[in-house]
Amino acid sequence: MDKRFKGTDEEYLEFRKRCNEANKKYYSKPEVRKKKRIYCKKYRVENKEKISEYGKIHNKLPEVKERIKKWREENKKHLKEYSRSPKRKLSKRISNKKWREKNKDKLIKLRLTPEFREKRKKIYENSKEHLKQVRKDYYKTERGILSYQRANHIKLAIRKNRPTDLTREKIKEIFERDKVCVYCGSDKKLELDHIIPLVKGGSCMSNNFVLACAKCNRSKHGRDVFFWCKLQEIEVPNIVLELLKEQKLN
């Protein structure tokens, strides 16, 4: 009971109830809620360190630890669903990236230690089959295909000392533009094919690539497009002709 209040305990309890009801009505108004939200946001931005320090001290209290444990046991299913949600995965990825950038020197020192290397070897040996399966599944996904194609052609560009501007976005644009093999129309095992081969002075720029299936790409290899199309008895695709014109103009 507040010492400033002059009256009995019952009168004080009734007074508190009336105050709580009045506060509920006041804070239920949209205008007040909006003002409160803006103020809270501003306060969090200005007092980040203060809030984090308070949180660290508060979470170490035994009462709080017990409460968190109980809540986690009661809400195991909810926590699993939340951890698998795309929103949570994205936020975790961002926070991990920030932490790695802050602690670059620590990580480099840690990776150079023999204990860390031995641990990594053991983990790799114990989970070889699982990692193979994970890689297979990843390279079947859209992101995996794009990253594999990019890495493969950047290696070629470095080896042959050719210019390149390939990014995942540009490879995605090529896949969206062509959709199927430009030579035979197949939609299986699609790869990036050099219009002008590297053997004949072609570059690894995005305007020198079209989509081709694995079969067409292997048979074409380092041959000229016009010569290879004659051998296959097919017409040179319009996309190839347009891209060749662009290259000549540039």
Residue frames relative to the residue before (quaternion, step in Angstrom):
aa qw qx qy qz dx dy dz
M 1.0000 0.0000 0.0000 0.0000 0.00 0.00 0.00
D 0.4703 -0.6764 0.4995 0.2681 3.55 -1.04 0.91
K 0.4657 -0.7092 0.4656 0.2519 3.60 -0.82 1.06
R 0.6169 0.5659 -0.3397 0.4287 3.58 1.17 -0.56
F 0.6248 0.5432 -0.3368 0.4484 3.58 1.19 -0.51
K 0.1861 -0.7857 0.5837 0.0857 3.58 -0.80 1.05
G 0.5654 0.5597 -0.4371 0.4195 3.56 -0.38 1.28
T 0.6663 -0.4947 0.3723 0.4156 3.58 -1.32 -0.05
D 0.6835 -0.4793 0.3656 0.4115 3.57 -1.37 0.21
E 0.6412 0.5378 -0.3174 0.4459 3.59 0.97 -0.84
E 0.6575 0.5069 -0.2960 0.4724 3.56 1.01 -0.90
Y 0.6324 0.5344 -0.3166 0.4629 3.57 1.10 -0.77
L 0.6517 0.5154 -0.3084 0.4632 3.61 0.98 -0.88
E 0.6454 0.5120 -0.3088 0.4754 3.58 1.02 -0.84
F 0.6321 0.5361 -0.3101 0.4656 3.55 1.07 -0.85
R 0.6545 0.5136 -0.2986 0.4676 3.61 0.99 -0.88
K 0.6300 0.5357 -0.3256 0.4585 3.59 1.02 -0.82
R 0.6607 0.5092 -0.2965 0.4651 3.55 0.95 -0.96
C 0.6366 0.5326 -0.3099 0.4636 3.60 1.07 -0.81
N 0.6586 0.5165 -0.2985 0.4586 3.57 0.96 -0.91
E 0.6552 0.5067 -0.3052 0.4698 3.57 0.98 -0.86
A 0.6517 0.5125 -0.3069 0.4674 3.57 1.01 -0.86
N 0.6447 0.5208 -0.3106 0.4655 3.61 1.03 -0.80
K 0.6343 0.5363 -0.3201 0.4557 3.56 1.02 -0.85
K 0.6659 0.4993 -0.2943 0.4698 3.56 0.93 -0.92
Y 0.6678 0.5154 -0.2953 0.4485 3.56 0.96 -0.92
Y 0.7502 0.4082 -0.2168 0.4728 3.61 0.84 -0.99
S 0.5651 0.5822 -0.3919 0.4336 3.61 1.27 -0.07
K 0.5217 0.6315 -0.4091 0.4021 3.60 1.27 -0.28
P 0.5248 -0.6700 0.4207 0.3142 3.66 -0.88 0.90
E 0.6290 0.5516 -0.3312 0.4364 3.60 1.04 -0.76
V 0.6761 0.4894 -0.2769 0.4761 3.56 0.98 -0.96
R 0.6403 0.5303 -0.3164 0.4567 3.57 1.01 -0.86
K 0.6396 0.5295 -0.3114 0.4622 3.57 1.03 -0.84
K 0.6509 0.5167 -0.3007 0.4679 3.60 0.98 -0.93
K 0.6537 0.5243 -0.2983 0.4570 3.55 1.02 -0.94
R 0.6419 0.5354 -0.3061 0.4557 3.57 1.01 -0.91
I 0.6635 0.5044 -0.2956 0.4668 3.58 0.95 -0.92
Y 0.6569 0.5153 -0.3022 0.4601 3.57 0.97 -0.93
C 0.6638 0.5147 -0.2971 0.4541 3.60 0.93 -0.96
K 0.6425 0.5296 -0.3081 0.4602 3.57 1.02 -0.88
K 0.6545 0.5166 -0.2900 0.4697 3.54 0.98 -0.95
Y 0.6568 0.5206 -0.2996 0.4560 3.57 0.98 -0.91
R 0.6506 0.5232 -0.3113 0.4539 3.61 0.98 -0.87
V 0.6562 0.5126 -0.3036 0.4631 3.57 1.01 -0.85
E 0.7186 0.4595 -0.2471 0.4599 3.59 0.92 -0.94
N 0.8000 0.2716 -0.1128 0.5230 3.62 1.11 -0.68
K 0.0908 0.8421 -0.5234 0.0930 3.58 0.95 0.93
E 0.6906 0.4876 -0.2786 0.4558 3.59 0.84 -1.01
K 0.6362 0.5416 -0.3132 0.4515 3.56 1.00 -0.88
I 0.6708 0.5014 -0.2834 0.4673 3.59 0.96 -0.94
S 0.6650 0.5105 -0.3018 0.4539 3.60 0.96 -0.90
E 0.6430 0.5187 -0.3086 0.4715 3.59 1.03 -0.82
Y 0.6515 0.5093 -0.3031 0.4736 3.57 0.99 -0.87
G 0.6469 0.5371 -0.3051 0.4472 3.56 1.02 -0.88
K 0.6428 0.5300 -0.3123 0.4566 3.57 0.99 -0.87
I 0.6749 0.4830 -0.2822 0.4813 3.59 0.96 -0.94
H 0.6719 0.5232 -0.2883 0.4377 3.57 0.94 -0.96
N 0.6960 0.4910 -0.2715 0.4481 3.59 0.95 -0.90
K 0.6244 0.5445 -0.3338 0.4497 3.60 1.23 -0.34
L 0.5104 0.6560 -0.4165 0.3682 3.62 1.22 -0.29
P 0.5384 -0.6602 0.4089 0.3271 3.66 -0.87 0.87
E 0.6242 0.5505 -0.3348 0.4419 3.60 1.05 -0.77
V 0.6681 0.5017 -0.2831 0.4710 3.54 0.99 -0.93
K 0.6315 0.5416 -0.3219 0.4519 3.61 1.00 -0.85
E 0.6586 0.5054 -0.2960 0.4724 3.59 0.96 -0.90
R 0.6497 0.5242 -0.3054 0.4581 3.58 1.00 -0.88
I 0.6538 0.5093 -0.3013 0.4716 3.58 1.01 -0.87
K 0.6324 0.5440 -0.3178 0.4507 3.60 1.00 -0.86
K 0.6623 0.5121 -0.2879 0.4650 3.55 0.92 -1.00
W 0.6685 0.5080 -0.2952 0.4559 3.56 0.94 -0.96
R 0.6482 0.5244 -0.3108 0.4563 3.60 1.01 -0.84
E 0.6525 0.5133 -0.3019 0.4686 3.59 1.02 -0.83
E 0.6877 0.4838 -0.2713 0.4683 3.57 1.03 -0.82
N 0.7932 0.2876 -0.1230 0.5225 3.60 1.11 -0.70
K 0.1273 0.8305 -0.5279 0.1237 3.60 0.94 0.91
K 0.6658 0.5075 -0.3000 0.4573 3.61 0.91 -0.93
H 0.6482 0.5233 -0.3083 0.4593 3.57 0.95 -0.91
L 0.6594 0.5156 -0.3006 0.4570 3.61 0.99 -0.88
K 0.6323 0.5296 -0.3244 0.4631 3.61 1.06 -0.80
E 0.6657 0.5020 -0.2912 0.4691 3.57 0.91 -0.95
Y 0.6616 0.5168 -0.2952 0.4561 3.57 1.00 -0.89
S 0.6695 0.5064 -0.2981 0.4545 3.61 0.98 -0.88
R 0.6950 0.4609 -0.2653 0.4839 3.61 1.17 -0.61
S 0.5085 0.6643 -0.4172 0.3551 3.59 1.23 -0.26
P 0.5755 -0.6251 0.3999 0.3437 3.65 -1.02 0.75
K 0.6039 0.5708 -0.3481 0.4341 3.58 1.12 -0.71
R 0.6772 0.4860 -0.2778 0.4775 3.58 0.94 -0.95
K 0.6390 0.5354 -0.3207 0.4497 3.60 0.98 -0.85
L 0.6569 0.5154 -0.3006 0.4610 3.54 0.99 -0.89
S 0.6733 0.4953 -0.2956 0.4626 3.60 0.90 -0.94
K 0.6347 0.5277 -0.3173 0.4670 3.57 1.10 -0.77
R 0.6409 0.5332 -0.3106 0.4567 3.56 1.02 -0.87
I 0.6599 0.5114 -0.2938 0.4655 3.58 1.00 -0.89
S 0.6757 0.4928 -0.2938 0.4629 3.59 0.93 -0.93
N 0.6362 0.5249 -0.3177 0.4678 3.60 1.08 -0.77
K 0.6342 0.5362 -0.3136 0.4604 3.56 1.06 -0.83
K 0.6561 0.5122 -0.2961 0.4686 3.57 0.98 -0.91
W 0.6519 0.5196 -0.3066 0.4594 3.57 1.00 -0.88
R 0.6475 0.5191 -0.3146 0.4608 3.61 1.00 -0.83
E 0.6468 0.5222 -0.3139 0.4588 3.58 1.01 -0.82
K 0.6615 0.5047 -0.2936 0.4705 3.60 1.03 -0.81
N 0.8032 0.2851 -0.1062 0.5121 3.58 0.94 -0.96
K 0.1209 0.8350 -0.5231 0.1204 3.59 1.01 0.87
D 0.6881 0.4996 -0.2785 0.4464 3.57 0.83 -1.04
K 0.6381 0.5345 -0.3170 0.4547 3.58 1.00 -0.84
L 0.6725 0.5092 -0.2843 0.4557 3.56 0.95 -0.95
I 0.6345 0.5297 -0.3246 0.4599 3.59 1.01 -0.82
K 0.6584 0.5060 -0.2944 0.4730 3.59 0.95 -0.91
L 0.6583 0.5243 -0.2975 0.4509 3.56 1.00 -0.92
R 0.6853 0.4983 -0.2813 0.4505 3.59 0.97 -0.90
L 0.6434 0.5317 -0.3200 0.4482 3.59 1.17 -0.49
T 0.5653 0.6136 -0.3865 0.3932 3.62 1.18 -0.39
P 0.5346 -0.6487 0.4334 0.3249 3.64 -1.00 0.75
E 0.5936 0.5824 -0.3614 0.4217 3.61 1.11 -0.64
F 0.6580 0.5135 -0.2954 0.4648 3.55 0.97 -0.92
R 0.6532 0.5216 -0.3078 0.4544 3.60 1.00 -0.85
E 0.6449 0.5219 -0.3073 0.4661 3.56 1.02 -0.84
K 0.6289 0.5357 -0.3183 0.4649 3.57 1.03 -0.84
R 0.6719 0.5062 -0.2884 0.4573 3.56 0.93 -0.96
K 0.6272 0.5407 -0.3242 0.4574 3.58 1.06 -0.79
K 0.6602 0.5166 -0.2908 0.4611 3.55 0.96 -0.95
I 0.6512 0.5170 -0.3038 0.4652 3.56 0.96 -0.93
Y 0.6643 0.5099 -0.2945 0.4604 3.58 0.98 -0.93
E 0.6619 0.5109 -0.3001 0.4592 3.60 0.95 -0.87
N 0.6902 0.4908 -0.2745 0.4555 3.57 1.00 -0.83
S 0.8005 0.2535 -0.1143 0.5309 3.58 1.13 -0.61
K 0.1665 0.8209 -0.5255 0.1493 3.61 1.01 0.83
E 0.6992 0.4806 -0.2705 0.4549 3.58 0.81 -1.05
H 0.6414 0.5288 -0.3143 0.4585 3.55 1.01 -0.86
L 0.6627 0.5076 -0.2981 0.4629 3.61 0.97 -0.88
K 0.6134 0.5455 -0.3383 0.4601 3.61 1.06 -0.74
Q 0.6724 0.4989 -0.2808 0.4691 3.54 0.96 -0.95
V 0.6285 0.5353 -0.3231 0.4626 3.57 1.04 -0.81
R 0.6560 0.5097 -0.3033 0.4668 3.60 0.98 -0.90
K 0.6386 0.5319 -0.3204 0.4545 3.59 0.98 -0.89
D 0.6739 0.4950 -0.2838 0.4694 3.55 0.92 -0.96
Y 0.6529 0.5259 -0.3105 0.4481 3.58 1.03 -0.85
Y 0.7161 0.4536 -0.2613 0.4618 3.61 0.89 -0.89
K 0.5795 0.5345 -0.3873 0.4780 3.58 1.31 0.11
T 0.6048 0.5654 -0.3453 0.4419 3.57 1.24 -0.46
E 0.6723 -0.5029 0.3653 0.4020 3.57 -1.30 0.37
R 0.6646 0.5070 -0.2927 0.4643 3.57 0.91 -0.96
G 0.6581 0.5296 -0.2971 0.4451 3.57 1.00 -0.88
I 0.6412 0.5199 -0.3141 0.4690 3.58 1.01 -0.87
L 0.6687 0.5100 -0.2928 0.4550 3.58 0.92 -0.96
S 0.6833 0.4880 -0.2896 0.4595 3.59 0.90 -0.93
Y 0.6349 0.5279 -0.3249 0.4612 3.61 1.07 -0.77
Q 0.6637 0.5067 -0.2989 0.4619 3.59 0.91 -0.96
R 0.6531 0.5251 -0.3039 0.4533 3.57 0.97 -0.93
A 0.6809 0.4980 -0.2868 0.4541 3.58 0.83 -1.05
N 0.6509 0.5424 -0.3036 0.4359 3.57 0.97 -0.93
H 0.7413 0.4230 -0.2288 0.4682 3.59 0.84 -1.00
I 0.5928 0.5364 -0.3708 0.4726 3.61 1.17 -0.45
K 0.6118 0.5399 -0.3343 0.4716 3.60 1.08 -0.74
L 0.6483 0.5188 -0.3022 0.4682 3.58 0.99 -0.90
A 0.6551 0.5260 -0.3033 0.4497 3.58 0.96 -0.94
I 0.6566 0.4998 -0.3014 0.4777 3.60 1.01 -0.84
R 0.6677 0.5172 -0.2977 0.4449 3.56 0.96 -0.94
K 0.7610 0.3675 -0.1872 0.5007 3.58 0.96 -0.92
N 0.3782 -0.7522 0.4547 0.2904 3.59 1.37 -0.06
R 0.4011 0.6931 -0.4818 0.3558 3.55 0.83 1.14
P 0.5374 -0.6273 0.4456 0.3452 3.61 -1.11 0.58
T 0.0150 -0.7982 0.6021 -0.0043 3.59 -1.15 0.62
D 0.1027 -0.7818 0.6125 0.0554 3.55 -1.17 0.70
L 0.3167 0.7950 -0.4679 0.2207 3.57 1.26 0.41
T 0.0431 0.7415 -0.6683 0.0421 3.51 -1.03 0.97
R 0.6780 -0.4703 0.3553 0.4391 3.59 -1.26 0.22
E 0.6387 0.5474 -0.3194 0.4362 3.58 1.02 -0.84
K 0.6831 0.4837 -0.2861 0.4664 3.59 0.94 -0.91
I 0.6268 0.5141 -0.3316 0.4826 3.59 1.07 -0.73
K 0.6218 0.5386 -0.3257 0.4659 3.58 1.06 -0.81
E 0.6335 0.5320 -0.3158 0.4646 3.60 1.04 -0.82
I 0.6403 0.5141 -0.3170 0.4745 3.61 1.02 -0.83
F 0.6578 0.5071 -0.2999 0.4693 3.60 0.97 -0.89
E 0.6760 0.4820 -0.2850 0.4790 3.60 1.01 -0.84
R 0.6404 0.5387 -0.3148 0.4479 3.60 1.10 -0.72
D 0.7882 0.3404 -0.1668 0.4849 3.60 0.72 -1.09
K 0.1529 -0.8481 0.4841 0.1520 3.61 1.08 -0.88
V 0.7931 0.0658 -0.0173 0.6053 3.61 1.01 -0.85
C 0.6826 -0.4416 0.3638 0.4547 3.57 -1.32 0.05
V 0.4176 -0.7431 0.4671 0.2350 3.62 -0.68 1.07
Y 0.6765 0.5062 -0.2827 0.4541 3.61 1.21 -0.44
C 0.8323 0.1476 -0.0596 0.5309 3.62 0.85 -0.92
G 0.4896 -0.6981 0.4086 0.3256 3.63 1.25 -0.20
S 0.4315 0.6982 -0.4649 0.3319 3.60 1.25 0.24
D 0.2564 -0.7743 0.5613 0.1403 3.57 -1.18 0.65
K 0.5744 0.5807 -0.3731 0.4400 3.60 1.27 0.41
K 0.8554 0.0468 -0.0806 0.5095 3.57 -1.10 0.89
L 0.1301 0.8270 -0.5306 0.1331 3.58 0.74 1.10
E 0.0444 -0.7928 0.6074 -0.0251 3.57 -1.03 0.92
L 0.5236 -0.5939 0.4950 0.3579 3.56 -1.32 0.21
D 0.1140 -0.7993 0.5892 0.0321 3.55 -0.84 1.02
H 0.4182 -0.6845 0.5405 0.2539 3.60 -1.01 0.89
I 0.3997 -0.6966 0.5366 0.2590 3.60 -0.79 0.98
I 0.7309 0.1771 -0.1191 0.6483 3.57 0.93 -0.96
P 0.3944 -0.7535 0.4672 0.2418 3.63 -0.42 1.15
L 0.6168 -0.5617 0.4130 0.3654 3.58 -1.22 0.53
V 0.5872 0.5861 -0.3495 0.4353 3.57 1.16 -0.67
K 0.7642 0.3429 -0.1742 0.5178 3.59 1.08 -0.77
G 0.7039 -0.5143 0.2454 0.4240 3.57 1.16 0.72
G 0.3808 0.7368 -0.4776 0.2898 3.58 1.21 0.39
S 0.3965 -0.7121 0.5308 0.2324 3.57 -1.24 0.52
C 0.4483 -0.6523 0.5300 0.3044 3.56 -1.37 0.01
M 0.3219 0.7334 -0.5199 0.2971 3.57 1.12 0.76
S 0.6491 -0.5713 0.3491 0.3613 3.57 -1.18 0.63
N 0.6608 0.5086 -0.3122 0.4552 3.64 1.15 -0.56
N 0.6429 0.4862 -0.3348 0.4880 3.61 1.29 0.13
F 0.6442 0.5241 -0.3116 0.4619 3.59 1.26 0.30
V 0.0018 0.7399 -0.6724 -0.0192 3.51 -1.26 0.71
L 0.5357 -0.6062 0.4679 0.3559 3.57 -1.25 0.23
A 0.0583 0.7734 -0.6288 0.0550 3.54 -1.05 0.88
C 0.4854 -0.6331 0.5014 0.3350 3.57 -1.10 0.59
A 0.6891 -0.4988 0.3293 0.4097 3.58 -1.25 0.42
K 0.6380 0.5492 -0.3198 0.4347 3.60 1.02 -0.83
C 0.6936 0.4632 -0.2677 0.4823 3.59 0.87 -0.99
N 0.6471 0.5347 -0.3143 0.4434 3.57 0.98 -0.85
R 0.6737 0.4882 -0.2942 0.4703 3.62 0.98 -0.85
S 0.6886 0.4827 -0.2914 0.4559 3.60 0.93 -0.88
K 0.6404 0.5151 -0.3200 0.4714 3.61 1.10 -0.71
H 0.0202 0.8611 -0.5070 -0.0325 3.58 1.01 -0.99
G 0.8075 -0.2531 0.1954 0.4956 3.66 -0.60 -1.09
R 0.4371 0.7118 -0.4511 0.3142 3.59 1.23 0.34
D 0.5929 -0.5476 0.4583 0.3722 3.52 -1.35 0.38
V 0.5840 -0.6150 0.4010 0.3463 3.63 -1.00 0.80
F 0.6851 0.4953 -0.2880 0.4499 3.59 0.86 -1.00
F 0.6570 0.5092 -0.3005 0.4678 3.58 1.00 -0.89
W 0.6804 0.4957 -0.2877 0.4567 3.59 0.93 -0.93
C 0.6377 0.5262 -0.3209 0.4620 3.59 1.05 -0.79
K 0.6157 0.5297 -0.3380 0.4755 3.63 1.13 -0.66
L 0.6471 0.5197 -0.3130 0.4617 3.59 0.97 -0.86
Q 0.7156 0.4340 -0.2377 0.4930 3.59 1.01 -0.86
E 0.3469 -0.7653 0.4629 0.2823 3.58 1.38 -0.22
I 0.5175 0.5848 -0.4417 0.4417 3.54 0.89 1.06
E 0.5231 -0.6198 0.4789 0.3358 3.57 -1.23 0.42
V 0.5351 -0.5990 0.4821 0.3498 3.57 -1.19 0.59
P 0.4638 -0.7074 0.4491 0.2878 3.65 -0.66 1.02
N 0.6020 -0.6009 0.4050 0.3353 3.58 -1.13 0.78
I 0.6166 0.5586 -0.3424 0.4365 3.59 1.05 -0.77
V 0.6397 0.5299 -0.3133 0.4602 3.56 1.03 -0.88
L 0.6644 0.5088 -0.2972 0.4598 3.60 0.95 -0.93
E 0.6458 0.5246 -0.3106 0.4596 3.59 1.02 -0.87
L 0.6860 0.4876 -0.2790 0.4624 3.58 0.94 -0.92
L 0.6179 0.5316 -0.3338 0.4735 3.58 1.13 -0.64
K 0.6237 0.5296 -0.3261 0.4735 3.61 1.08 -0.74
E 0.6305 0.5410 -0.3100 0.4623 3.56 1.01 -0.90
Q 0.6645 0.5104 -0.2971 0.4579 3.58 0.94 -0.93
K 0.6535 0.5134 -0.3144 0.4587 3.58 1.01 -0.79
L 0.6542 0.5216 -0.3022 0.4566 3.56 1.03 -0.86
N 0.6851 0.4710 -0.2746 0.4831 3.57 1.04 -0.83
